[in-house]
Amino acid sequence: MNQGERLVLRKCIECGREIRIKQSYNTHISDWEDIEMRVCADCWKGARENERD
């Protein structure tokens, strides 16, 4: 089976807002796995700003 990538809805691990996460099919485990972090853009931006301080 030739599976590509797909987008699924997941909740941000910081604020709980629903975001789209890219998944890829892993043939070794015959299941889909997340290939992006489960953090929304606002939480990511806030973490980057806090890192600079």
mmCIF file of the N, C-alpha and C atoms, coordinates in Angstrom:
data_MODEL
# 
_entry.id   MODEL 
# 
loop_
_atom_site.group_PDB 
_atom_site.id 
_atom_site.type_symbol 
_atom_site.label_atom_id 
_atom_site.label_alt_id 
_atom_site.label_comp_id 
_atom_site.label_asym_id 
_atom_site.label_entity_id 
_atom_site.label_seq_id 
_atom_site.pdbx_PDB_ins_code 
_atom_site.Cartn_x 
_atom_site.Cartn_y 
_atom_site.Cartn_z 
_atom_site.occupancy 
_atom_site.B_iso_or_equiv 
_atom_site.pdbx_formal_charge 
_atom_site.auth_seq_id 
_atom_site.auth_comp_id 
_atom_site.auth_asym_id 
_atom_site.auth_atom_id 
_atom_site.pdbx_PDB_model_num 
ATOM 1   N N  . MET A 1 1  ? 0.837  -1.158 0.000  1.00 0.00 ? 1  MET A N  1 
ATOM 2   C CA . MET A 1 1  ? 0.000  0.000  0.000  1.00 0.00 ? 1  MET A CA 1 
ATOM 3   C C  . MET A 1 1  ? 0.898  1.243  0.000  1.00 0.00 ? 1  MET A C  1 
ATOM 4   N N  . ASN A 1 2  ? 0.701  2.110  -0.953 1.00 0.00 ? 2  ASN A N  1 
ATOM 5   C CA . ASN A 1 2  ? 1.525  3.304  -1.068 1.00 0.00 ? 2  ASN A CA 1 
ATOM 6   C C  . ASN A 1 2  ? 0.813  4.475  -0.405 1.00 0.00 ? 2  ASN A C  1 
ATOM 7   N N  . GLN A 1 3  ? 1.103  4.708  0.857  1.00 0.00 ? 3  GLN A N  1 
ATOM 8   C CA . GLN A 1 3  ? 0.496  5.802  1.614  1.00 0.00 ? 3  GLN A CA 1 
ATOM 9   C C  . GLN A 1 3  ? 1.445  6.988  1.609  1.00 0.00 ? 3  GLN A C  1 
ATOM 10  N N  . GLY A 1 4  ? 0.900  8.165  1.493  1.00 0.00 ? 4  GLY A N  1 
ATOM 11  C CA . GLY A 1 4  ? 1.698  9.381  1.530  1.00 0.00 ? 4  GLY A CA 1 
ATOM 12  C C  . GLY A 1 4  ? 1.603  10.049 2.879  1.00 0.00 ? 4  GLY A C  1 
ATOM 13  N N  . GLU A 1 5  ? 1.201  11.301 2.857  1.00 0.00 ? 5  GLU A N  1 
ATOM 14  C CA . GLU A 1 5  ? 1.015  12.058 4.090  1.00 0.00 ? 5  GLU A CA 1 
ATOM 15  C C  . GLU A 1 5  ? -0.436 12.500 4.181  1.00 0.00 ? 5  GLU A C  1 
ATOM 16  N N  . ARG A 1 6  ? -0.853 12.850 5.394  1.00 0.00 ? 6  ARG A N  1 
ATOM 17  C CA . ARG A 1 6  ? -2.205 13.352 5.594  1.00 0.00 ? 6  ARG A CA 1 
ATOM 18  C C  . ARG A 1 6  ? -2.182 14.350 6.743  1.00 0.00 ? 6  ARG A C  1 
ATOM 19  N N  . LEU A 1 7  ? -3.240 15.159 6.813  1.00 0.00 ? 7  LEU A N  1 
ATOM 20  C CA . LEU A 1 7  ? -3.409 16.107 7.903  1.00 0.00 ? 7  LEU A CA 1 
ATOM 21  C C  . LEU A 1 7  ? -4.540 15.627 8.802  1.00 0.00 ? 7  LEU A C  1 
ATOM 22  N N  . VAL A 1 8  ? -4.321 15.689 10.097 1.00 0.00 ? 8  VAL A N  1 
ATOM 23  C CA . VAL A 1 8  ? -5.344 15.309 11.073 1.00 0.00 ? 8  VAL A CA 1 
ATOM 24  C C  . VAL A 1 8  ? -5.465 16.416 12.117 1.00 0.00 ? 8  VAL A C  1 
ATOM 25  N N  . LEU A 1 9  ? -6.599 16.471 12.779 1.00 0.00 ? 9  LEU A N  1 
ATOM 26  C CA . LEU A 1 9  ? -6.807 17.441 13.850 1.00 0.00 ? 9  LEU A CA 1 
ATOM 27  C C  . LEU A 1 9  ? -6.326 16.856 15.170 1.00 0.00 ? 9  LEU A C  1 
ATOM 28  N N  . ARG A 1 10 ? -5.514 17.610 15.862 1.00 0.00 ? 10 ARG A N  1 
ATOM 29  C CA . ARG A 1 10 ? -5.021 17.248 17.195 1.00 0.00 ? 10 ARG A CA 1 
ATOM 30  C C  . ARG A 1 10 ? -5.120 18.480 18.072 1.00 0.00 ? 10 ARG A C  1 
ATOM 31  N N  . LYS A 1 11 ? -5.010 18.310 19.371 1.00 0.00 ? 11 LYS A N  1 
ATOM 32  C CA . LYS A 1 11 ? -5.023 19.439 20.291 1.00 0.00 ? 11 LYS A CA 1 
ATOM 33  C C  . LYS A 1 11 ? -3.591 19.853 20.616 1.00 0.00 ? 11 LYS A C  1 
ATOM 34  N N  . CYS A 1 12 ? -3.392 21.167 20.697 1.00 0.00 ? 12 CYS A N  1 
ATOM 35  C CA . CYS A 1 12 ? -2.094 21.716 21.088 1.00 0.00 ? 12 CYS A CA 1 
ATOM 36  C C  . CYS A 1 12 ? -1.781 21.252 22.507 1.00 0.00 ? 12 CYS A C  1 
ATOM 37  N N  . ILE A 1 13 ? -0.561 20.835 22.751 1.00 0.00 ? 13 ILE A N  1 
ATOM 38  C CA . ILE A 1 13 ? -0.207 20.327 24.077 1.00 0.00 ? 13 ILE A CA 1 
ATOM 39  C C  . ILE A 1 13 ? -0.064 21.449 25.104 1.00 0.00 ? 13 ILE A C  1 
ATOM 40  N N  . GLU A 1 14 ? 0.023  22.702 24.648 1.00 0.00 ? 14 GLU A N  1 
ATOM 41  C CA . GLU A 1 14 ? 0.146  23.832 25.559 1.00 0.00 ? 14 GLU A CA 1 
ATOM 42  C C  . GLU A 1 14 ? -1.209 24.431 25.923 1.00 0.00 ? 14 GLU A C  1 
ATOM 43  N N  . CYS A 1 15 ? -2.008 24.792 24.902 1.00 0.00 ? 15 CYS A N  1 
ATOM 44  C CA . CYS A 1 15 ? -3.250 25.532 25.161 1.00 0.00 ? 15 CYS A CA 1 
ATOM 45  C C  . CYS A 1 15 ? -4.520 24.734 24.886 1.00 0.00 ? 15 CYS A C  1 
ATOM 46  N N  . GLY A 1 16 ? -4.428 23.608 24.189 1.00 0.00 ? 16 GLY A N  1 
ATOM 47  C CA . GLY A 1 16 ? -5.601 22.775 23.935 1.00 0.00 ? 16 GLY A CA 1 
ATOM 48  C C  . GLY A 1 16 ? -6.383 23.137 22.686 1.00 0.00 ? 16 GLY A C  1 
ATOM 49  N N  . ARG A 1 17 ? -5.937 24.146 21.928 1.00 0.00 ? 17 ARG A N  1 
ATOM 50  C CA . ARG A 1 17 ? -6.625 24.522 20.698 1.00 0.00 ? 17 ARG A CA 1 
ATOM 51  C C  . ARG A 1 17 ? -6.411 23.445 19.631 1.00 0.00 ? 17 ARG A C  1 
ATOM 52  N N  . GLU A 1 18 ? -7.436 23.208 18.790 1.00 0.00 ? 18 GLU A N  1 
ATOM 53  C CA . GLU A 1 18 ? -7.291 22.209 17.731 1.00 0.00 ? 18 GLU A CA 1 
ATOM 54  C C  . GLU A 1 18 ? -6.438 22.765 16.598 1.00 0.00 ? 18 GLU A C  1 
ATOM 55  N N  . ILE A 1 19 ? -5.474 21.981 16.158 1.00 0.00 ? 19 ILE A N  1 
ATOM 56  C CA . ILE A 1 19 ? -4.579 22.363 15.068 1.00 0.00 ? 19 ILE A CA 1 
ATOM 57  C C  . ILE A 1 19 ? -4.431 21.185 14.110 1.00 0.00 ? 19 ILE A C  1 
ATOM 58  N N  . ARG A 1 20 ? -3.962 21.467 12.924 1.00 0.00 ? 20 ARG A N  1 
ATOM 59  C CA . ARG A 1 20 ? -3.725 20.411 11.938 1.00 0.00 ? 20 ARG A CA 1 
ATOM 60  C C  . ARG A 1 20 ? -2.276 19.930 12.054 1.00 0.00 ? 20 ARG A C  1 
ATOM 61  N N  . ILE A 1 21 ? -2.120 18.629 12.147 1.00 0.00 ? 21 ILE A N  1 
ATOM 62  C CA . ILE A 1 21 ? -0.813 17.994 12.282 1.00 0.00 ? 21 ILE A CA 1 
ATOM 63  C C  . ILE A 1 21 ? -0.593 17.068 11.093 1.00 0.00 ? 21 ILE A C  1 
ATOM 64  N N  . LYS A 1 22 ? 0.614  17.115 10.524 1.00 0.00 ? 22 LYS A N  1 
ATOM 65  C CA . LYS A 1 22 ? 0.949  16.242 9.408  1.00 0.00 ? 22 LYS A CA 1 
ATOM 66  C C  . LYS A 1 22 ? 1.357  14.872 9.936  1.00 0.00 ? 22 LYS A C  1 
ATOM 67  N N  . GLN A 1 23 ? 0.831  13.831 9.297  1.00 0.00 ? 23 GLN A N  1 
ATOM 68  C CA . GLN A 1 23 ? 1.189  12.457 9.645  1.00 0.00 ? 23 GLN A CA 1 
ATOM 69  C C  . GLN A 1 23 ? 1.736  11.742 8.418  1.00 0.00 ? 23 GLN A C  1 
ATOM 70  N N  . SER A 1 24 ? 2.562  10.764 8.670  1.00 0.00 ? 24 SER A N  1 
ATOM 71  C CA . SER A 1 24 ? 3.120  9.927  7.613  1.00 0.00 ? 24 SER A CA 1 
ATOM 72  C C  . SER A 1 24 ? 2.849  8.467  7.969  1.00 0.00 ? 24 SER A C  1 
ATOM 73  N N  . TYR A 1 25 ? 2.647  7.646  6.944  1.00 0.00 ? 25 TYR A N  1 
ATOM 74  C CA . TYR A 1 25 ? 2.381  6.230  7.191  1.00 0.00 ? 25 TYR A CA 1 
ATOM 75  C C  . TYR A 1 25 ? 3.697  5.498  7.384  1.00 0.00 ? 25 TYR A C  1 
ATOM 76  N N  . ASN A 1 26 ? 3.832  4.810  8.506  1.00 0.00 ? 26 ASN A N  1 
ATOM 77  C CA . ASN A 1 26 ? 5.031  4.048  8.831  1.00 0.00 ? 26 ASN A CA 1 
ATOM 78  C C  . ASN A 1 26 ? 4.760  2.581  8.500  1.00 0.00 ? 26 ASN A C  1 
ATOM 79  N N  . THR A 1 27 ? 5.436  2.069  7.482  1.00 0.00 ? 27 THR A N  1 
ATOM 80  C CA . THR A 1 27 ? 5.201  0.693  7.046  1.00 0.00 ? 27 THR A CA 1 
ATOM 81  C C  . THR A 1 27 ? 5.752  -0.336 8.033  1.00 0.00 ? 27 THR A C  1 
ATOM 82  N N  . HIS A 1 28 ? 6.692  0.050  8.886  1.00 0.00 ? 28 HIS A N  1 
ATOM 83  C CA . HIS A 1 28 ? 7.265  -0.889 9.851  1.00 0.00 ? 28 HIS A CA 1 
ATOM 84  C C  . HIS A 1 28 ? 6.274  -1.244 10.956 1.00 0.00 ? 28 HIS A C  1 
ATOM 85  N N  . ILE A 1 29 ? 5.454  -0.274 11.331 1.00 0.00 ? 29 ILE A N  1 
ATOM 86  C CA . ILE A 1 29 ? 4.459  -0.539 12.374 1.00 0.00 ? 29 ILE A CA 1 
ATOM 87  C C  . ILE A 1 29 ? 3.040  -0.594 11.807 1.00 0.00 ? 29 ILE A C  1 
ATOM 88  N N  . SER A 1 30 ? 2.908  -0.397 10.502 1.00 0.00 ? 30 SER A N  1 
ATOM 89  C CA . SER A 1 30 ? 1.611  -0.420 9.799  1.00 0.00 ? 30 SER A CA 1 
ATOM 90  C C  . SER A 1 30 ? 0.590  0.521  10.435 1.00 0.00 ? 30 SER A C  1 
ATOM 91  N N  . ASP A 1 31 ? 1.039  1.747  10.706 1.00 0.00 ? 31 ASP A N  1 
ATOM 92  C CA . ASP A 1 31 ? 0.156  2.729  11.320 1.00 0.00 ? 31 ASP A CA 1 
ATOM 93  C C  . ASP A 1 31 ? 0.663  4.131  10.990 1.00 0.00 ? 31 ASP A C  1 
ATOM 94  N N  . TRP A 1 32 ? -0.196 5.129  11.223 1.00 0.00 ? 32 TRP A N  1 
ATOM 95  C CA . TRP A 1 32 ? 0.156  6.516  11.003 1.00 0.00 ? 32 TRP A CA 1 
ATOM 96  C C  . TRP A 1 32 ? 0.888  7.063  12.216 1.00 0.00 ? 32 TRP A C  1 
ATOM 97  N N  . GLU A 1 33 ? 1.879  7.957  11.995 1.00 0.00 ? 33 GLU A N  1 
ATOM 98  C CA . GLU A 1 33 ? 2.572  8.603  13.099 1.00 0.00 ? 33 GLU A CA 1 
ATOM 99  C C  . GLU A 1 33 ? 2.737  10.087 12.801 1.00 0.00 ? 33 GLU A C  1 
ATOM 100 N N  . ASP A 1 34 ? 2.706  10.903 13.862 1.00 0.00 ? 34 ASP A N  1 
ATOM 101 C CA . ASP A 1 34 ? 2.863  12.345 13.723 1.00 0.00 ? 34 ASP A CA 1 
ATOM 102 C C  . ASP A 1 34 ? 4.297  12.666 13.319 1.00 0.00 ? 34 ASP A C  1 
ATOM 103 N N  . ILE A 1 35 ? 4.437  13.615 12.378 1.00 0.00 ? 35 ILE A N  1 
ATOM 104 C CA . ILE A 1 35 ? 5.777  14.035 11.974 1.00 0.00 ? 35 ILE A CA 1 
ATOM 105 C C  . ILE A 1 35 ? 5.981  15.523 12.227 1.00 0.00 ? 35 ILE A C  1 
ATOM 106 N N  . GLU A 1 36 ? 5.023  16.168 12.900 1.00 0.00 ? 36 GLU A N  1 
ATOM 107 C CA . GLU A 1 36 ? 5.152  17.558 13.298 1.00 0.00 ? 36 GLU A CA 1 
ATOM 108 C C  . GLU A 1 36 ? 4.872  17.653 14.793 1.00 0.00 ? 36 GLU A C  1 
ATOM 109 N N  . MET A 1 37 ? 5.393  18.712 15.400 1.00 0.00 ? 37 MET A N  1 
ATOM 110 C CA . MET A 1 37 ? 5.134  18.929 16.822 1.00 0.00 ? 37 MET A CA 1 
ATOM 111 C C  . MET A 1 37 ? 3.690  19.334 17.037 1.00 0.00 ? 37 MET A C  1 
ATOM 112 N N  . ARG A 1 38 ? 3.125  18.951 18.166 1.00 0.00 ? 38 ARG A N  1 
ATOM 113 C CA . ARG A 1 38 ? 1.732  19.253 18.474 1.00 0.00 ? 38 ARG A CA 1 
ATOM 114 C C  . ARG A 1 38 ? 1.635  20.544 19.280 1.00 0.00 ? 38 ARG A C  1 
ATOM 115 N N  . VAL A 1 39 ? 2.219  21.628 18.725 1.00 0.00 ? 39 VAL A N  1 
ATOM 116 C CA . VAL A 1 39 ? 2.189  22.941 19.348 1.00 0.00 ? 39 VAL A CA 1 
ATOM 117 C C  . VAL A 1 39 ? 1.681  23.939 18.323 1.00 0.00 ? 39 VAL A C  1 
ATOM 118 N N  . CYS A 1 40 ? 0.683  24.761 18.693 1.00 0.00 ? 40 CYS A N  1 
ATOM 119 C CA . CYS A 1 40 ? 0.139  25.736 17.744 1.00 0.00 ? 40 CYS A CA 1 
ATOM 120 C C  . CYS A 1 40 ? 1.139  26.874 17.525 1.00 0.00 ? 40 CYS A C  1 
ATOM 121 N N  . ALA A 1 41 ? 0.902  27.663 16.511 1.00 0.00 ? 41 ALA A N  1 
ATOM 122 C CA . ALA A 1 41 ? 1.821  28.749 16.141 1.00 0.00 ? 41 ALA A CA 1 
ATOM 123 C C  . ALA A 1 41 ? 1.944  29.789 17.247 1.00 0.00 ? 41 ALA A C  1 
ATOM 124 N N  . ASP A 1 42 ? 0.846  30.101 17.935 1.00 0.00 ? 42 ASP A N  1 
ATOM 125 C CA . ASP A 1 42 ? 0.898  31.099 19.004 1.00 0.00 ? 42 ASP A CA 1 
ATOM 126 C C  . ASP A 1 42 ? 1.749  30.620 20.177 1.00 0.00 ? 42 ASP A C  1 
ATOM 127 N N  . CYS A 1 43 ? 1.586  29.367 20.580 1.00 0.00 ? 43 CYS A N  1 
ATOM 128 C CA . CYS A 1 43 ? 2.392  28.820 21.684 1.00 0.00 ? 43 CYS A CA 1 
ATOM 129 C C  . CYS A 1 43 ? 3.855  28.706 21.270 1.00 0.00 ? 43 CYS A C  1 
ATOM 130 N N  . TRP A 1 44 ? 4.105  28.345 20.026 1.00 0.00 ? 44 TRP A N  1 
ATOM 131 C CA . TRP A 1 44 ? 5.481  28.239 19.525 1.00 0.00 ? 44 TRP A CA 1 
ATOM 132 C C  . TRP A 1 44 ? 6.142  29.611 19.547 1.00 0.00 ? 44 TRP A C  1 
ATOM 133 N N  . LYS A 1 45 ? 5.400  30.631 19.085 1.00 0.00 ? 45 LYS A N  1 
ATOM 134 C CA . LYS A 1 45 ? 5.941  31.994 19.066 1.00 0.00 ? 45 LYS A CA 1 
ATOM 135 C C  . LYS A 1 45 ? 6.224  32.473 20.486 1.00 0.00 ? 45 LYS A C  1 
ATOM 136 N N  . GLY A 1 46 ? 5.321  32.193 21.422 1.00 0.00 ? 46 GLY A N  1 
ATOM 137 C CA . GLY A 1 46 ? 5.519  32.589 22.812 1.00 0.00 ? 46 GLY A CA 1 
ATOM 138 C C  . GLY A 1 46 ? 6.733  31.925 23.435 1.00 0.00 ? 46 GLY A C  1 
ATOM 139 N N  . ALA A 1 47 ? 6.949  30.666 23.110 1.00 0.00 ? 47 ALA A N  1 
ATOM 140 C CA . ALA A 1 47 ? 8.111  29.944 23.643 1.00 0.00 ? 47 ALA A CA 1 
ATOM 141 C C  . ALA A 1 47 ? 9.401  30.520 23.076 1.00 0.00 ? 47 ALA A C  1 
ATOM 142 N N  . ARG A 1 48 ? 9.397  30.877 21.798 1.00 0.00 ? 48 ARG A N  1 
ATOM 143 C CA . ARG A 1 48 ? 10.582 31.459 21.165 1.00 0.00 ? 48 ARG A CA 1 
ATOM 144 C C  . ARG A 1 48 ? 10.904 32.832 21.766 1.00 0.00 ? 48 ARG A C  1 
ATOM 145 N N  . GLU A 1 49 ? 9.867  33.638 22.070 1.00 0.00 ? 49 GLU A N  1 
ATOM 146 C CA . GLU A 1 49 ? 10.083 34.952 22.665 1.00 0.00 ? 49 GLU A CA 1 
ATOM 147 C C  . GLU A 1 49 ? 10.631 34.820 24.081 1.00 0.00 ? 49 GLU A C  1 
ATOM 148 N N  . ASN A 1 50 ? 10.117 33.848 24.852 1.00 0.00 ? 50 ASN A N  1 
ATOM 149 C CA . ASN A 1 50 ? 10.612 33.624 26.212 1.00 0.00 ? 50 ASN A CA 1 
ATOM 150 C C  . ASN A 1 50 ? 12.043 33.124 26.207 1.00 0.00 ? 50 ASN A C  1 
ATOM 151 N N  . GLU A 1 51 ? 12.421 32.417 25.171 1.00 0.00 ? 51 GLU A N  1 
ATOM 152 C CA . GLU A 1 51 ? 13.764 31.880 25.052 1.00 0.00 ? 51 GLU A CA 1 
ATOM 153 C C  . GLU A 1 51 ? 14.784 33.004 24.898 1.00 0.00 ? 51 GLU A C  1 
ATOM 154 N N  . ARG A 1 52 ? 14.379 34.091 24.214 1.00 0.00 ? 52 ARG A N  1 
ATOM 155 C CA . ARG A 1 52 ? 15.283 35.221 23.981 1.00 0.00 ? 52 ARG A CA 1 
ATOM 156 C C  . ARG A 1 52 ? 15.557 36.023 25.251 1.00 0.00 ? 52 ARG A C  1 
ATOM 157 N N  . ASP A 1 53 ? 14.601 36.018 26.178 1.00 0.00 ? 53 ASP A N  1 
ATOM 158 C CA . ASP A 1 53 ? 14.747 36.837 27.406 1.00 0.00 ? 53 ASP A CA 1 
ATOM 159 C C  . ASP A 1 53 ? 15.790 36.295 28.330 1.00 0.00 ? 53 ASP A C  1 
# 
